[in-house]
Amino acid sequence: MTSINSSTVYEAPPYSTSPLLAQLSCIEHGFFGARGGVSSGIYSSLNCGFSSRDDRKLVHENRRRVAGCFGLNEANLHSLKQAHTTRVVQLDLDSDAQFDITADGMVCNVPGVGLGALGADCAPVLFVDPVNRIIGAAHSGWKGALNGINEAVVNAMQNLGTRIENIQVAIGPAMQQQYYEVQPDFQAHFERISPIDTDAYFCARQGNLYFDTSAYIRARLIALGVCQIERNDEDTYSAPECYFSYRRSCFAGEPDYGRQIAVITLR
């Protein structure tokens, strides 16, 4: 049985921020990677995903450390059982833990609630309307982006009073196009379903085909009317010392993988 002493002094886990969102006084946010936690082995070290087979006590401690960066209790740092859906949940201070709720988007309009989007190559997307003080977060891989998870978050924010022209968005670290190899039937699937033209998001190189998920997410949001968007171009696949990666774990034959977290909260 794993024993964790939560009173132990530790260095806060490192995270990056979006320069666009960092200008806003109404929120705090951060994109965390794989460093600064207590998990070991293939989950080393800041694994924040309960869907992994990591020891839950270690995951709780990792999440406690993340929550502490924003002055939150771990119980108020929410993440979901992500399944590439377009379902969005609204959260507040009375919300129960969401770990077993299958959804991929969250919205909130009260301070003190952390929205945590998990990822391991898929893009975490953070949303804020600073005028009406409404935030959102999405787990957005290619399937979620194609089916409309980001539009669903915007729609849920509108139901709380957001105006699209107020929304600012930060797309976090994800697997970048130079490594995201796909097959021709993948492109054909996009061409059949996507409401926008997809040619610009595929690149052929030395006989292989590559897809730019983050650029596609950005284009879909622009088509919706969201104009203030910033994209982080850090790559999760090629940086094992910094990020967890589902595809890297598959190529390595590992039985599971860790999940990093991106967090946004209202002050």
N, C-alpha and C positions, 0 to 999 in steps of 0.2 A: 504494500500500500504506500502511495506517495504521500509524503508529509511536506506541507508548505507552511513556512512561518511568514504570514503576511505583514508582520511588524518589522521584518528585516529591512534595513535601509538599502535602497537600490538606486542605480542611475536610471532616470526616465528613458524609455526607449526612444530612439531617434525617429523623426518623421519629417517629411517635406510638406510645404504648403504651396498653394497656388498664389502667385503674385496678384492675380485678379481678385480673388476672394479675400486675400490678406488685407486689402484696403478697407474692408467692411468692418465697422466696429460692432455690428450686431451679432456676429458669429465668431466661433472658433472652429478650426478644422485641421485635419492633418491626414496625410497619406503615409501609413506605416509600411515597413517592409518586414524582413525576417529576423531582424536583430533586436536584442534588448529584452528577451524573455527567458523562460525557465525550461522550455521543452528541449528534448534532446533527440539525437538520431535524425531521421528524415524530417522531423518536425522542428529542428533547431532553427530559431529558438523562440520566436514570438508568434507561434501558431495560435490564431484566434478563432478557429473554426471548430464548432462542436460536431460538424458532420464528418470530421476526420476521426480516426481511431486512436488519437492521442488520449492520454490520461485526462479526464475531465477536470481534475483538480489543477493540473498544470494549465489547461486552457483558461480556467477561471482566473488563475493568477496572472496570466498574460493579459487577459482582458481588464483585470483590475488595474494593471500598470498603465494600459492605454487610457482607461477612463480617468485615471489620476492626472494625466496630462492636461485635462480640461476641467478639473475640479468636480468630476462626476463620481457617483457611486457606480460600482459595476452593474448593479441592478437596473440602472437607468441608461446603460449602454446597450442598445438593442441591435441585434442582427437576426437574419431570417434563415429558414431552411430553403436555400436558393435552388431553383430547379428550372431556370431559363423561362420563367413564366412572364406574363404581363400583369400579374396581380400586384396591387399596391395597398398597403395598410396605413391607416392614420394612427399615430401614437401620441400619448400624452404622459403626464407624470403618474397616472393611475394604471397605465398599461402593464400587463403581466409580461414576463419574459417571452420573447417571440421565437426562441430557437426552434420550436417544433411547428411554427406556422410556415406553410409553403407559400412563398411570395418572393418577389425580387425587387420591390420598390417600397419606400417608406416616405411619409410626409409628416410634418409636425409644425405647430404654430405656438408652442409654449417653451420657455427657457428651461434648461436643466435636463433635457432629454437628448441623448446621443444617438444619432442614426449611424449605424455601422454597416457599410457595404463590404462584403468579403470578396476576395479574388485570388486567383492563382493563374494568371494569363488573361482572364476576362477583365474588362475595364470597370473600375469603380467610377461612378459619375455622381458628383455632388451639385446640388441646386440650391439657390437662395434668391428670394425676393426680398431685398433689404427695405423696400418701402412698406410692405405689409407684414414683414417679419415672419416669413414662411420659408421652411427649408425642406429639402427632399434628398433622397439618395437612391441610387440604383446599382444593381449588379447587372452589367451589360456585356455579355459575350455576343458573339455573332448572331446567335439564335434570338436572344432577347432583343437585340437592336433591330433585327429584321422584322420581328413580330410586333415591335412597338412598345417595349418597356419604358423607354425614355419619354415618349409621348404620353404614356399612361401616368407617369409621375407628374408631368406638367399639367395634365388634366386634373389630377387629384389636388394639385396646388391651386389650380383655378377654382376648384370647388370650395377651397378655404378662403378665396378672395384675391388670389394672385392675378395680375395682368401680365401677359406674356412679355410685353416690352420691358418689364422690370426684372425679369429673370436673368441671373448670371450663373454660369455653369463652368465647372472644372472637371475635365476628364483626366483621370489619374493614370499611373503607370499600368501598362498592359503589354501583352506580346505584340511587338511591332512588326510591320509588314515585311521587313527583310528576313524574318525568321518564320513568318506564319504561312507555311506552305499548305496549299489546298489543291483539291482535284477539280478537273473540268466540270464534273456534275455539281459540285458546290457552287460554281459560278452560274451554271444554268439554273439552279434552284433560286438563287438571288434574282436573276433576271426575270424569272416567272412571277415572283412574289413582291419584290421591292416596289414601293410607290414612287421612288426616284430612280433615275438612271444610275447604273452601278459600274459602268466601264471604268471610271476614274479611280476606283478603289481596288482594282485588280492589276497586277503587274506580272508580265511574263519575263523570266530571266533564266537563261541557259536551259531552256526546255521545261522549266518548272513554273508553277503559278502561285502567286502570293497575294494575300488579302490584307487590307488596311482597315481593321475594325474601328480604331479610334477616329479615323477620318470619315468613315461611314456614319458613325454616331454623330459627329459634328454636322455633317451634311443634312442628316435627318432633322436635327434640331433647328438648323437654319431654315429648312423648308417649312418648319412649324411656325417660324417667326421669332425664334430665340436668336439674338444677334451677339450677345456678350458671352463668348465661349473661349475658354483657354484649354489647350491640350498639353499634357505632360508627355514627352516623347521617350521617357525612360523605358527600357525593355526588360520585362520580367524573365523571359526565357534565357537570355544570355548572361544574367548576373546572379549566379547561385549564391554568392556571398551576401546579396542584398535582398533577393526576392524568392518567394516560392513560385513554382511553375508546374502546372499540371502536365503540360506536354513534355517538359524536361524529365519529370518523374516517370512518365510512360516510356520514353526512350531509354531511360536507365534501368527499366524493369523493376522499379520500386513498387511496393504494394499499396502505397497511399501517398499523400502529400499534405503539406501545411497550407494554411490560408492566411494571407495578410488582410489588413482591415483599413478602410478609409472612413473617417469619422467627421461628422458635422454636427454642431450644436448651437442653439441660440443662447446668447448671453442674457 
